[in-house]
Amino acid sequence: MKTAISIPDEIFAEAEQLTRRLKKSRSQLYTEAVKEYLARHEQSAVTAALDRLADVEDSHADPAISAASRRLLERVEW
């Protein structure tokens, strides 16, 4: 799909230099950049979903497990 976007001149110039250095087309560079951006922000969507789940579920540790963990850690040399 063809599209038109506006970006600052200095960003465009840096992108052009990178396309020449990597021997890639401008379309390849921008496609890869948007893919990486989307992948990074997908993680925040997962984190937000987990946060919502934690809000509705009891996330407190079982007292017996907490006590056992504490005893175990007391024996570890730091």
C-alpha positions in Angstrom: 0.0 0.0 0.0 1.3 3.4 -0.8 0.9 6.2 1.7 2.2 9.7 2.3 3.6 10.8 5.6 5.3 13.9 7.0 8.5 13.7 9.0 11.1 16.2 10.1 13.8 16.9 7.5 16.6 15.8 9.8 14.9 12.4 10.5 14.4 11.9 6.8 18.0 12.7 6.0 19.2 10.2 8.7 16.9 7.6 7.3 18.2 8.2 3.8 21.8 7.7 5.0 20.8 4.5 6.7 19.1 3.1 3.6 22.3 3.7 1.6 24.5 2.2 4.3 22.2 -0.9 4.7 21.6 -1.2 0.9 17.8 -1.2 1.5 15.0 0.6 -0.1 13.2 3.4 1.8 10.1 1.2 1.9 12.0 -1.6 3.5 13.5 0.7 6.1 10.2 2.2 7.0 8.4 -1.1 7.0 11.0 -2.6 9.4 10.9 0.4 11.6 7.1 0.3 12.0 7.2 -3.5 12.6 9.7 -2.9 15.5 7.6 -0.1 16.9 4.4 -2.2 16.8 6.2 -5.1 18.4 7.4 -2.9 21.3 4.0 -1.5 21.9 2.3 -4.9 21.7 4.2 -5.8 24.9 2.6 -2.8 26.7 -0.8 -4.2 25.7 0.1 -7.5 27.3 1.3 -5.8 30.4 -1.9 -3.7 30.6 -4.0 -6.9 30.3 -2.0 -8.6 33.1 -2.4 -5.5 35.3 -6.2 -5.7 34.7 -6.1 -9.4 35.7 -4.1 -8.7 38.8 -6.7 -6.1 39.8 -9.5 -8.7 39.8 -7.6 -11.7 41.1 -6.2 -12.3 44.6 -2.5 -11.8 44.2 -1.5 -12.1 47.8 1.0 -14.8 48.7 -0.1 -17.8 50.7 1.1 -17.2 54.3 2.6 -20.7 54.5 4.6 -20.2 51.3 5.8 -16.8 52.5 7.0 -18.3 55.8 8.7 -21.2 54.1 10.4 -18.7 51.7 11.5 -16.5 54.5 13.1 -19.5 56.4 14.9 -20.6 53.2 16.3 -17.1 52.6 17.5 -16.8 56.1 19.8 -19.7 55.4 21.3 -18.2 52.3 24.6 -16.4 52.7 24.3 -13.0 51.0 
